[in-house]
Amino acid sequence: MDISLIFKIAAVGILVSVVSQVLKQSGREEHVFLVNLAGLILVLFWIVPYISELFESIKNLFAL
């Protein structure tokens, strides 16, 4: 895993929190949920290959 992935996740988290606060202040609560969901899905797409690789490594370690 590369350190740039951690920085990308942090950047998405900061961006989502800023956009959420702006939307809350403007009274668009329904859009806040969608922004948070989009940020979560984006980060999950980045992380899922690493989780899959982790499970494959564990599977090979125990030779199942």
C-alpha positions in Angstrom: 0.0 0.0 0.0 1.3 3.4 -1.0 1.3 6.5 1.2 -0.4 8.4 -1.5 -3.5 6.3 -0.9 -3.7 7.6 2.7 -3.3 11.2 1.5 -6.1 10.6 -1.1 -8.4 9.3 1.6 -7.6 12.2 3.9 -8.3 14.6 1.1 -11.6 13.1 0.3 -12.5 13.2 4.0 -11.6 16.9 4.3 -13.4 17.7 1.1 -16.6 15.8 2.1 -16.7 17.5 5.5 -16.3 21.0 4.0 -19.0 20.4 1.4 -21.3 18.9 4.0 -20.9 21.9 6.3 -21.6 24.3 3.4 -24.7 22.3 2.4 -25.9 22.2 6.0 -25.6 25.9 6.3 -27.5 26.5 3.1 -30.3 24.2 4.3 -29.8 21.3 1.9 -29.8 18.4 4.3 -30.9 15.9 1.7 -27.8 16.6 -0.3 -25.4 16.1 2.6 -26.3 12.5 2.8 -25.6 12.0 -0.9 -22.2 13.7 -0.6 -21.2 11.6 2.3 -22.4 8.4 0.5 -20.4 9.4 -2.6 -17.3 10.0 -0.6 -17.7 6.6 1.1 -18.2 4.8 -2.2 -15.2 6.5 -3.7 -12.9 5.5 -0.8 -14.3 1.9 -0.8 -13.4 1.6 -4.5 -9.9 2.5 -3.7 -9.6 0.2 -0.7 -11.4 -3.0 -1.9 -8.4 -4.2 -4.0 -6.1 -4.0 -1.0 -8.6 -5.9 1.2 -8.9 -8.5 -1.5 -5.1 -8.8 -1.6 -5.0 -9.1 2.2 -7.5 -12.0 2.1 -5.5 -13.7 -0.6 -2.3 -13.4 1.4 -4.0 -14.8 4.5 -5.4 -17.6 2.4 -2.0 -18.5 1.0 -0.4 -18.2 4.4 -2.7 -20.8 5.9 -2.8 -22.8 2.6 -6.6 -23.1 2.6 
